[in-house]
Amino acid sequence: MDRMLYVAMSGANETLIAQGNASNNLANASTSGFLADFNQFRSMPVYGDGHATRVYAMDERPQTNFASGGTQQTGRDLDVAIKDGGWFAVQAADGGEAYTRRGDLKFDATGLMTTGDGTPVLGNSGPIALPPFESISIGSDGTISIRPQGAQSNELAVIDRIKMVSPQYDQMEKGEDGLMRLADGSVAPAAFDQRLVSGALEASNVNIVSEMVNMIELSRRFEMQVKMMKTAEDNAAASASILRAT
């Protein structure tokens, strides 16, 4: 295969991957607590017989943007936003512990507390499940209190406490499910000094204008790579024509 064609083809493929990352950021611009992913290209030499005289582009996600999104007041009792860059502990699909800033809480038919996308929220001893209740309140320390169904207005019961953590950002990485985990696979200890705000949500930190500009730039880069592939095809056709003539 002509090396020029290979380099252009790999560049186009990596650009498509970068476009997917930018599209994911844009798609989650209105998702509560979503953290945008950074993206970059890196030059990689093409190794083979002799010296590495060609390079191709490799797309990679070096890190997540950990900047906090703005706090939006909603007035809903089950909406909570964590302060000071902390995290809510949740149970991932694989059963392990993961972390998120998404605070649009709700309950399923069995009383299990989940985030807006159905991920179970963890308390002191596992997923939080509540009995039928008349009203609910969540304290600034994450304590969940309810008035049980049929109870008097002054009868409150403390059910559990939302687990909040605050590991260093350089210890964390984002999984393919969008949840954060500790890079070494361990579980973060509860941070009892963390506080949350009830009736509010942390907005996504995606910069829509910046992501749109990035999408336009990536589209132009993809078109350039396709043109290079066409040039490689034209060069191959011209070479074959010369060989036939001789």
N, C-alpha and C positions, 0 to 999 in steps of 0.2 A: 504493500500500500504506500502511496506517495506520502512522505512525511508531512508535507504542507497540508494535505487533506486531513491527516490524522490530527494535527494540531488544531486546525479550524473546527473539526468535528467535536473534539473534546472540549474546546472552548464554548461551542454552542450548547453542548450538553450541560456543562457546569453553569452556564448562564440560566438555563431553564430551572436548575435546582435553586439558584439564587432568587429567581422570580417566584418560586414556590414559597420561599421563606418570607419574601416581601408581601405576597398575597395572604399568607397566614397572619402576619401582623395586621394588615388592613382589615381582614375578616373579623379580628378580635378587638377592633378599636373601641367597640362599645361593650366589651365583656368586662364585668367587674373584676378588678384585681389582676388583670392580665398584664404580664411583663413582656415587652417586645424583645426580640432576638436581634443581636447584631449580626452582620454578615460581612465577609471580606473574601477577596481573591488572593491567591498566593501562587507565585511562579514555581513550577516544578520541572526540573530537567528531565528530558527523555533519554533514558539510559539504554545502551545497546552496544553493539560492536564499535569500538573506537571511543572517541570523546563525545560527551553530551553537548551537541551543538544546537539542539532545539529545546525549547521549553514550552510547556502547556500550562493553562490556568487551572487551578484547583479551588473550588468554592468551599468555604468552611464557616462554621458558626463558632467564633472564638469565645463568646460569652453572652450572657443575658443582661439586658439593661435593668438594673436593680433600682433605678430611681422610682420613688413613690408617685403614684398618680394622685390627682386632686381628690379631695373628700367631697362627696355629694350628699347633701341632706335629703333623706327620703321620708322620714317620719314613720316608717314601718318598723314595728317592734322587733322583727326577726332579721333586720338588716344591721350588720355590724361592720365597722372598719377598725383595723388594728393600728395602733400608734407606733411611732418610732421604728418603722421598718421590720416589725415582727411578722410572725407567720401563724396561721391556724394549722393544727395537725389534722390530717384526714387519712382515711384508709383507701389506698389505691386498689385498682382492680385485681392486682396480684396478691392482695391481702397485707402487703407491707405498709409501713407508715410513710407518708409524704406530706408536703407542705404547700400551702396556697395562701393568697391574700383575698381570695374570693369570699365575700361575706354575705351573699344573698341566701340566707338560710331558709329551710322549709322542712316539712315533715311528710314522710310517705304514709301509706295506709296502716303500717304497723307501728307508727310512732317514732321511726328512726329519723334522727336529725341529719340532713344532708345539705350540701351546697346546692346552688341553682342547677348544676348539671347532674345531680344525683349522687355525688361522692359523699360517703358517710363521714361525719365529723367525729373526731375522737375526743373523749373526755379523760378523766383520771384513770379509768380502767377499761378502755376500749370504746367502741362506737356508742354514741349517746342515744338512748331510747327512752321516750317519755310515755307515761300512762295518760289516759284521757284527762284533759284539763279545761278549765274555764278561761284562764288567762295565763300569760307567761311574761317574764321579764328577765333580761340578761344584764347582770351588773358589769361595771367597768373592769372587774377582774376576771370576767368570763363565767361567773357563777350563774347557773340557770335556776330560777325559782318559778314555781307554778302554783296556781290555786286549783287543786284537784276538782274534778267534776263533782258537783253536788255539795261542795264545801262552802263554808261561810266566807264572806268577803275578806275577813281578817285572818283566814287560815291559809298560810303559805308553806310550801314544802320545797326545800333545796334538793334538787335532783342530782346535779352533777356540775362540773366545771369544765369549760372548753379548754383543751390543752393548747397553750401558746408557746412558741419557741422563738429564739433569737440567735441562731448561729451566725458566724461570720460569712459574708457573702462569698469570699473566696473558697469556702468549704462546700459550696452548693453547686448543683448542676441541674439543668432542666431535662426531664425525660420526654420521650415521644408523646406521652399522654398530657403534656403541658404542666405537670406537677413538678415541684422542686424536691430534691433529695440531697442528703449529704453525699459527697463524692466518694467517700470511703465505705459507703454502705451501712454506716452505723445509724443509730436513732438519736436525735437531739433531745437533751433533757428539757423538761418543762421550765419555762422562764416565768416565775411567779411575780416578777416586777412589771411584766407587760400589761398594758391597759388597752381597752377598746372603747369605741364610741358607738352607742346604740342609736338606731334610726338614721344610719348613714352608711354609705358604701365608698370604697376606694375605687376610683375610675381607672381605666386602662391607661398606661403611660405611653401608648403609641402616638407618635407625632404623625398625623394623617398627611400633612403637606409634605413632610420629609419622605414618607414612604411612597407617595405618589410620584415625586420627583425621581426617586430611586427606581420605580417601576418603568418610567419613561427612559431612563438611562440604560437600564437592562434590556429593554426592547430594542433600542438602537444598537447596543452591543451584539445582541443576537442576530440582527439583520446584517451587521458587518461580518460576523463569522460565516453566515450563509453565503454572502458574496465571495468570501475567501474560498469556500468550498467550490463555488461555481468557477472561480478563477483557476483552481487546481484542476478541475475537470477540463476546462478549455486548454490549459497547458498540456495535459495528457493527450487530448485529441490532436493538438498541433504536433506534438512529438511523434505520435503514431503516424500522422500524415507524412512527416519528413522521412520517417523510416521506410514507409511504403514507397516513397518517391525514389529512394536510393536503392 
